Amino acid sequence: MKRIIILIILFLITSCKKENNIQQINTSVLTTNPFLEKAKQFKEENLIDSAFYYFNLSKNSFLEENDSLGVGRSLVNMAIIQTDEGDYFGGLETSFEANKFIKYKKDSNVLRTLAANYNNIGIASNYLKNNDDAYKYYLKAIRNAVDKNIYVYYNNIGDNLITQRKFNEAKYYLEKAMNTRDSSVLAKVINNLAKVKYLSNDKYNPLPELNRALEIRKKKNDSFGQNSSYETLSTYYLLKDKNISLSYAKMMLQKAIENKSLGDQILALQRIISLDPKNYLTNFQKLNSIVDSLQTKRNRDKNQFATIRYDLEGERAKGEKLKADNEVQQIKNNAKLVFLATLLILGFIWYIKRQKQLKQEKELEVKNTQLKMSKKVHDVLANGIYQVMAKIENQEDFDREKTLDELEFVYEKSRNLSYEKAGEEKEFSQEISELIASFNNASVKTFTAGNSSSVWTNISAPVKEEIYQVLRELMVNMKKHSKASHVAVKFEKADQNIEIQYKDNGVGISGDLIYKNGLRNTASRIEGIGGNITFETKIEKGLKVNISFPSS
């Protein structure tokens, strides 16, 4: 039973590799303009930036013509491009804006546009893990569908229900989707339906259907679809035959490189790292590089889409501004009289609020003092004693005198919590290395990279203390909860910042638990020294923590 549950969790975790379809809405029989036609041409040629630019021009042209459906269609196409390029929040924003212009009528063109827009909202919500919203909008897409895209929507809602482990409902919609005549869509449906059958019945053999979906994709030369099949097959074999699972993961990586799909490369490398420990460091470095590249690309696309929209909006706004200047001037004249009266009222309100704020600040100061003392007690006593326990547990040669010295050190620090104690200290890089190495044992291997003394040059003692406590908190948390077998901590001095990356291959930790227990102190510590800390985690995928703070 435990093996079955693990397989189900693995399938659900890897559902980030979605069998979703983003379709271009049909605009061939609707009103048009030169900008729209040019945008469609660029979209066909996969010139995404140019297509987005001309869809925006098309929208503005339709606005001038008071063609609300034309505006809505242009916005929906822009939203689909944003979602397809990984700008999910931007895609949602543009889709919701489009809905304002798509007036509900018993007209096939309106319904087709509305269904496409709801499907895009569902896809963006799905990628953002808002499963309930995704389900709601996929259902709206189905109810408004008037063409063959309904089978795409059936598949997408089925995929969403798999993620929610509602297998019977997922099977209902996927069986409807099997009626599609589009072989590319059919391959996705077969793949998803095989997942449902296997997850709901552990004795079911999904391989014939999974291989059938792969063969369809090969015949269609659907390289992105092949990637999805390789990922599914790798996951299926993960607990059955690790060598076969690794083989499919490598196939996925190779195909993702050919497709220039950074997201699929990341998924493939994550799997390869877990199955090929001999090449862990090489693959880990590749993974980090690709993650950075993907984030850079998405940020660039997001900024470019925003620039295109708002630059054109600015030009259009100039004309409206000139028209409104006279009205604004009149309003300003009338506002002068109101301003004087308002100023007196606001001054009185400000005085009352200021008094209240001062009182709250005093109360907050008391609470912060209590919190700092609590954090110090936790760091010095709890973590200090646990570190000594870890050394006793992990070291074969037990040095009684050294252990007593370390316990005495913890005692001295706890007795002097009210002030910073001066004295000779070890090289800070050595302290960090010893801290991390103290958690090394037969079942846990720790690795440290880049921890040279030059990294810590010009770092003040208070900042070093905060970093030491944060790292110790992460290691203690790993020891207590993560079940990790490999822990890597990397240090790097870049520009004016010091970057620290912690990563383990443990069971991970859910988002709502990150700030519980000792981990709740780490964010406030890093923020207190002007830095940033982010937690990246998925259950069964380990924990990754990125820390950045000023180097001077």
C-alpha positions in Angstrom: 0.0 0.0 0.0 2.8 2.4 0.8 4.3 1.8 -2.7 1.0 2.6 -4.3 0.7 5.9 -2.4 4.2 6.9 -3.4 3.4 6.3 -7.0 0.3 8.3 -6.8 2.1 11.2 -5.2 4.9 11.0 -7.9 2.3 11.3 -10.7 0.6 14.2 -9.0 3.8 16.0 -8.4 4.9 15.7 -12.0 1.6 17.1 -13.2 3.4 20.4 -13.6 4.3 18.9 -17.0 0.7 19.4 -18.1 -1.1 17.8 -21.0 -2.8 21.1 -21.7 -3.6 22.7 -25.1 -3.4 26.5 -25.8 -5.4 27.1 -29.0 -5.5 30.2 -31.3 -9.0 31.4 -31.7 -10.5 31.4 -35.2 -10.7 34.9 -36.5 -11.1 34.1 -40.2 -14.9 34.8 -40.4 -15.0 37.9 -38.2 -14.4 41.6 -38.7 -10.7 42.4 -39.2 -8.2 45.2 -39.7 -4.7 45.3 -41.2 -3.1 45.0 -37.8 -5.0 41.9 -36.9 -4.1 40.2 -40.2 -0.4 41.0 -39.7 -0.5 39.7 -36.1 -2.0 36.4 -37.3 0.8 36.1 -39.9 3.5 36.7 -37.3 1.8 34.2 -35.0 1.9 31.6 -37.7 5.6 32.3 -38.2 6.2 31.9 -34.5 7.4 35.6 -34.2 5.8 36.0 -30.8 7.0 39.5 -30.0 5.8 40.9 -33.3 2.5 39.1 -33.1 1.9 40.5 -29.6 2.8 44.1 -30.8 0.3 44.0 -33.7 -2.5 42.4 -31.7 -2.1 45.4 -29.4 -2.3 47.8 -32.4 -5.3 45.8 -33.6 -7.0 46.3 -30.2 -6.5 50.0 -30.3 -7.9 50.2 -33.9 -11.0 48.3 -32.8 -11.4 50.6 -29.8 -11.5 53.6 -32.2 -14.1 51.8 -34.3 -16.2 50.9 -31.2 -16.0 47.2 -32.1 -16.1 45.6 -28.6 -15.8 42.0 -29.9 -12.8 43.0 -32.0 -11.2 44.5 -28.9 -12.0 41.3 -27.0 -10.6 39.0 -29.6 -7.3 40.9 -29.8 -6.9 40.9 -26.1 -7.6 37.2 -25.9 -4.9 36.5 -28.4 -2.5 38.7 -26.4 -3.4 36.8 -23.2 -2.8 33.4 -24.9 0.6 34.6 -26.0 1.5 35.8 -22.5 0.4 32.5 -20.9 2.2 30.4 -23.5 5.4 32.3 -22.8 5.2 31.8 -19.0 3.8 35.2 -18.0 0.8 33.7 -16.2 -0.2 36.7 -14.1 0.0 38.9 -17.2 -2.1 36.4 -19.1 -4.7 36.4 -16.4 -4.8 40.2 -16.3 -5.2 40.5 -20.0 -7.9 37.8 -20.1 -10.0 39.5 -17.4 -9.7 42.7 -19.3 -10.9 40.9 -22.5 -14.0 39.7 -20.7 -15.1 43.3 -20.3 -15.4 43.6 -24.1 -16.9 40.2 -24.9 -20.6 40.7 -24.4 -22.6 37.5 -24.0 -24.9 36.8 -27.0 -26.2 33.7 -28.8 -23.6 34.2 -31.4 -21.1 31.5 -32.4 -18.2 34.0 -32.8 -18.8 35.5 -29.4 -19.1 32.1 -27.7 -16.0 30.8 -29.5 -14.0 33.8 -28.3 -15.4 33.6 -24.8 -14.6 29.8 -24.5 -11.0 30.4 -25.7 -10.6 33.1 -23.1 -12.0 31.0 -20.3 -9.7 28.1 -21.3 -6.7 30.5 -21.2 -7.7 31.6 -17.6 -7.9 27.9 -16.7 -4.5 27.1 -18.0 -2.8 30.1 -16.3 -4.6 29.3 -13.0 -3.5 25.6 -13.4 0.2 26.6 -13.8 -0.2 28.9 -10.7 -1.6 25.9 -8.7 -5.0 27.5 -8.3 -6.8 24.3 -9.0 -10.2 25.4 -8.0 -10.1 28.4 -10.3 -8.7 26.4 -13.1 -11.6 23.9 -12.8 -14.2 26.6 -12.7 -12.9 28.3 -15.9 -12.4 25.1 -17.8 -16.0 24.3 -17.1 -17.0 27.7 -18.4 -15.0 27.0 -21.5 -16.9 23.8 -22.1 -20.3 25.4 -21.6 -19.5 28.1 -24.2 -17.7 25.8 -26.7 -19.2 25.7 -30.2 -16.4 23.9 -32.2 -13.9 21.1 -32.0 -11.9 22.9 -29.3 -14.4 21.4 -26.8 -12.3 18.2 -26.9 -9.3 20.3 -25.9 -11.3 21.7 -23.0 -12.4 18.2 -21.9 -8.8 17.1 -21.8 -7.7 20.1 -19.8 -10.4 19.8 -17.2 -9.6 16.1 -16.9 -5.9 16.9 -16.4 -6.9 19.4 -13.7 -9.0 16.7 -11.9 -6.1 14.3 -12.0 -4.1 16.8 -10.0 -6.9 17.1 -7.5 -7.1 13.2 -7.3 -10.7 13.2 -8.5 -10.2 10.3 -10.7 -13.8 9.3 -11.5 -14.6 12.9 -12.7 -11.4 13.1 -14.6 -12.2 9.8 -16.4 -15.7 11.1 -17.3 -14.3 14.1 -19.1 -11.4 12.3 -20.7 -13.6 9.6 -22.2 -15.6 12.5 -23.8 -12.4 13.9 -25.2 -11.6 10.5 -26.8 -14.1 11.5 -29.6 -11.6 14.0 -31.0 -10.4 13.5 -34.6 -7.3 15.5 -34.0 -4.5 13.0 -33.4 -2.3 15.5 -31.5 -5.2 16.1 -29.0 -5.9 12.3 -29.0 -2.4 11.5 -27.9 -2.7 13.8 -24.9 -6.1 12.3 -24.0 -4.8 8.8 -24.2 -1.8 9.7 -22.0 -4.0 11.3 -19.4 -6.6 8.6 -19.4 -3.9 6.0 -18.8 -2.8 8.0 -15.8 -6.3 8.0 -14.4 -6.8 4.3 -14.8 -3.4 3.5 -13.2 -3.9 5.9 -10.3 -7.3 4.6 -9.5 -6.3 0.9 -9.9 -2.7 0.0 -9.0 -3.1 -3.4 -10.8 -3.8 -1.7 -14.1 -1.1 -1.8 -16.8 -1.0 1.6 -18.5 2.0 0.8 -20.8 0.1 -0.1 -23.9 -1.8 3.2 -23.8 1.3 5.2 -22.9 3.3 3.7 -25.7 0.4 4.2 -28.1 0.4 7.9 -27.2 4.1 8.1 -27.8 3.8 6.4 -31.2 1.2 8.9 -32.3 3.4 11.8 -31.3 6.4 10.3 -33.2 4.3 9.9 -36.3 3.1 13.5 -36.0 6.7 14.6 -35.3 5.3 16.2 -32.2 8.5 16.7 -30.3 6.9 18.5 -27.4 4.4 15.8 -27.0 7.2 13.2 -27.1 8.7 15.0 -24.1 5.5 14.6 -22.2 5.4 10.9 -23.0 9.0 10.4 -21.9 8.3 12.2 -18.6 5.2 10.0 -17.9 7.1 6.8 -18.7 10.1 7.8 -16.5 7.7 8.5 -13.6 5.9 5.2 -14.1 9.2 3.2 -13.9 10.6 5.3 -11.1 9.9 2.7 -8.4 9.8 -0.3 -10.7 13.1 0.0 -12.6 15.4 2.9 -12.0 17.5 2.2 -15.0 14.6 2.3 -17.4 13.3 5.5 -15.6 16.7 7.1 -16.0 16.8 6.1 -19.7 13.5 7.9 -20.4 14.6 10.9 -18.4 17.7 11.1 -20.6 15.5 10.8 -23.7 13.4 13.7 -22.4 16.4 15.8 -21.8 17.8 15.2 -25.3 14.4 16.0 -26.9 14.0 19.1 -24.7 17.4 20.4 -25.8 16.4 19.9 -29.4 13.1 21.8 -28.7 15.0 24.5 -26.8 12.4 23.9 -24.0 14.1 25.1 -20.8 11.2 24.0 -18.6 11.4 20.4 -19.9 15.1 20.4 -19.5 14.7 21.4 -15.8 12.2 18.5 -15.3 14.5 16.0 -17.0 17.6 17.1 -15.0 15.7 17.0 -11.7 14.8 13.4 -12.4 18.3 12.5 -13.7 19.9 14.0 -10.6 17.8 11.8 -8.3 18.6 8.6 -10.4 22.3 9.2 -11.3 24.2 10.2 -8.1 27.6 9.6 -9.7 27.1 12.7 -11.9 25.3 14.7 -9.3 27.5 17.7 -9.3 27.7 18.1 -13.1 23.9 17.7 -13.5 23.3 20.0 -10.6 25.4 22.8 -12.2 23.5 22.3 -15.5 20.2 22.5 -13.6 21.2 25.8 -11.9 22.3 27.3 -15.2 19.1 26.4 -16.9 16.9 27.6 -14.1 18.6 31.0 -14.2 18.2 31.1 -18.0 14.5 30.3 -17.8 13.9 32.9 -15.1 15.8 35.5 -17.2 13.7 34.7 -20.3 10.4 34.9 -18.5 11.3 38.2 -16.9 12.5 39.5 -20.2 9.2 38.4 -21.9 7.1 39.8 -19.1 8.9 43.2 -19.3 8.7 43.3 -23.1 5.0 42.5 -23.1 4.4 45.3 -20.5 6.6 47.7 -22.5 4.7 47.0 -25.7 1.3 47.6 -24.1 2.1 50.6 -22.1 4.2 52.4 -24.7 1.3 52.2 -27.1 -1.1 53.1 -24.4 1.0 56.2 -23.6 0.9 57.4 -27.2 -2.9 57.0 -27.3 -3.2 58.8 -24.0 -1.3 61.9 -25.2 -4.2 62.9 -27.4 -6.7 62.3 -24.6 -4.6 64.3 -22.2 -4.6 67.4 -24.5 -8.3 67.2 -24.7 -8.7 67.0 -20.9 -6.2 69.8 -20.0 -8.8 72.5 -20.0 -11.1 70.5 -17.8 -8.3 69.7 -15.5 -7.4 73.4 -15.1 -10.9 74.3 -14.2 -11.0 71.6 -11.7 -7.8 72.8 -10.2 -9.2 76.3 -9.7 -12.3 75.0 -8.0 -10.1 72.6 -5.9 -8.1 75.4 -4.4 -10.9 76.5 -2.1 -11.7 72.9 -1.2 -8.0 72.2 -0.5 -7.7 74.7 2.3 -10.7 73.2 4.2 -9.5 69.7 3.5 -6.0 70.5 4.7 -7.3 71.5 8.1 -9.4 68.3 8.4 -6.5 66.1 7.3 -4.2 67.8 9.7 -6.5 67.0 12.6 -6.9 63.4 11.3 -3.1 63.1 11.0 -2.6 64.2 14.6 -5.0 61.6 15.9 -3.5 58.8 13.8 0.1 59.9 14.8 -0.7 59.6 18.4 -2.2 56.2 17.8 0.9 55.2 15.7 3.3 56.3 18.5 1.4 54.1 20.9 1.5 51.1 18.6 5.2 51.6 17.9 5.9 51.5 21.6 3.9 48.3 22.0 5.7 46.8 18.9 9.1 47.7 20.3 8.3 45.7 23.5 7.1 42.7 21.4 10.2 42.9 19.2 12.4 42.9 22.2 10.7 39.8 23.5 10.9 38.1 20.1 14.6 38.8 19.8 15.2 37.4 23.2 13.2 34.3 22.3 15.1 33.9 19.1 18.4 34.1 21.0 17.3 31.5 23.5 16.3 29.2 20.7 19.5 29.7 18.7 21.9 29.4 21.6 20.3 26.7 23.7 18.1 24.6 21.3 20.4 24.7 18.2 23.6 24.7 20.2 22.7 21.6 22.2 21.3 19.9 19.1 24.5 20.5 17.3 26.5 18.9 20.1 24.1 15.9 20.1 24.6 15.6 16.3 28.4 15.5 16.8 28.1 12.8 19.5 25.8 10.8 17.2 27.8 11.1 14.0 31.4 10.9 15.3 32.8 7.5 16.0 35.5 8.7 18.4 33.7 10.4 21.3 35.9 13.1 22.9 34.5 13.7 26.3 36.6 16.7 27.2 35.8 18.5 23.8 32.1 17.8 24.3 32.2 19.3 27.8 34.0 22.4 26.4 31.3 22.8 23.8 28.5 22.5 26.4 30.3 25.0 28.5 30.5 27.4 25.5 26.7 27.0 25.1 26.3 27.7 28.8 28.5 30.8 28.6 26.5 32.2 25.6 23.2 31.6 27.3 24.4 33.4 30.4 25.5 36.4 28.4 22.5 36.8 26.1 22.1 40.5 27.1 25.3 41.6 25.5 27.8 40.7 22.8 30.8 38.9 24.2 34.2 39.9 22.7 37.0 37.4 22.3 39.2 35.5 19.9 37.3 33.6 17.3 38.1 31.1 14.6 38.1 32.0 11.0 34.5 32.4 10.1 34.7 30.3 7.0 36.1 27.5 9.2 33.2 27.9 11.7 30.8 27.5 8.8 32.6 24.5 7.4 32.7 22.8 10.8 29.0 23.6 11.4 27.9 21.9 8.1 30.4 19.0 8.5 29.1 18.3 12.0 25.9 16.9 10.4 27.8 14.5 8.1 27.4 10.8 8.9 26.8 7.5 7.2 23.3 8.3 6.1 23.8 12.0 5.3 26.5 13.5 3.1 27.1 17.2 3.3 28.9 19.2 0.6 30.3 22.8 0.9 31.4 24.8 -2.1 32.9 28.3 -2.4 33.3 28.8 1.4 36.7 30.6 1.3 37.8 33.3 3.7 37.7 35.9 1.0 33.9 35.6 0.8 33.5 36.9 4.3 35.9 39.9 4.0 34.3 43.1 5.3 31.3 41.3 6.7 30.5 42.6 10.2 30.3 40.3 13.3 26.6 40.8 13.8 25.9 39.8 10.2 28.1 36.8 10.5 26.3 35.7 13.6 22.9 36.0 11.8 24.2 34.0 8.9 25.6 31.3 11.2 22.3 31.0 13.0 20.3 30.8 9.8 22.5 28.0 8.4 22.5 26.1 11.7 18.7 26.4 11.7 18.5 24.9 8.1 20.8 22.0 9.0 18.9 21.3 12.2 15.7 21.3 10.3 17.2 18.9 7.7 18.4 16.6 10.4 15.0 16.5 12.2 12.5 16.5 9.3 13.9 16.1 5.8 15.2 12.5 5.6 17.8 13.8 3.2 20.8 11.8 2.1 22.6 14.7 0.3 22.9 18.3 1.4 24.8 20.9 -0.6 25.6 24.5 0.5 27.2 26.8 -2.0 28.7 30.2 -1.3 29.4 32.9 -4.0 30.4 36.5 -3.9 28.7 38.3 -6.9 28.9 42.1 -7.4 27.8 43.7 -4.2 26.1 40.7 -2.8 26.9 37.3 -1.2 24.7 34.5 -2.5 24.2 31.3 -0.5 22.3 28.3 -1.9 21.2 25.5 0.3 19.7 22.3 -1.3 18.8 18.9 -0.1 17.1 15.9 -1.6 14.8 15.2 1.3 11.0 14.9 1.4 10.5 18.6 1.1 8.1 20.7 3.1 4.7 22.1 2.3 4.5 25.9 1.8 2.3 26.4 4.9 4.9 24.7 7.2 8.0 26.7 6.0 7.6 29.4 8.6 6.6 27.1 11.5 9.0 26.0 14.2 12.6 27.3 13.9 12.3 28.2 10.3 10.0 31.2 11.1 13.1 33.0 12.4 15.2 32.7 9.2 13.3 35.2 7.1 13.3 37.9 9.8 17.0 37.4 10.4 17.9 37.8 6.7 15.6 40.7 6.3 17.2 42.3 9.3 20.6 42.4 7.6 19.0 43.8 4.4 18.9 40.5 2.5 16.4 38.2 0.8 15.5 34.6 1.4 13.3 32.3 -0.8 12.1 28.8 -0.3 11.6 26.5 -3.3 10.1 23.2 -2.4 7.9 20.4 -3.7 6.9 17.3 -1.7 9.3 14.4 -2.4 11.5 16.8 -4.4 13.6 18.2 -1.6 14.2 21.8 -0.3 16.0 24.6 -2.0 16.8 27.8 -0.2 18.3 30.9 -1.8 19.9 33.6 0.5 21.2 36.9 -0.7 22.6 39.8 1.3 24.9 42.8 0.8 28.6 42.1 1.0 29.4 45.4 2.7 
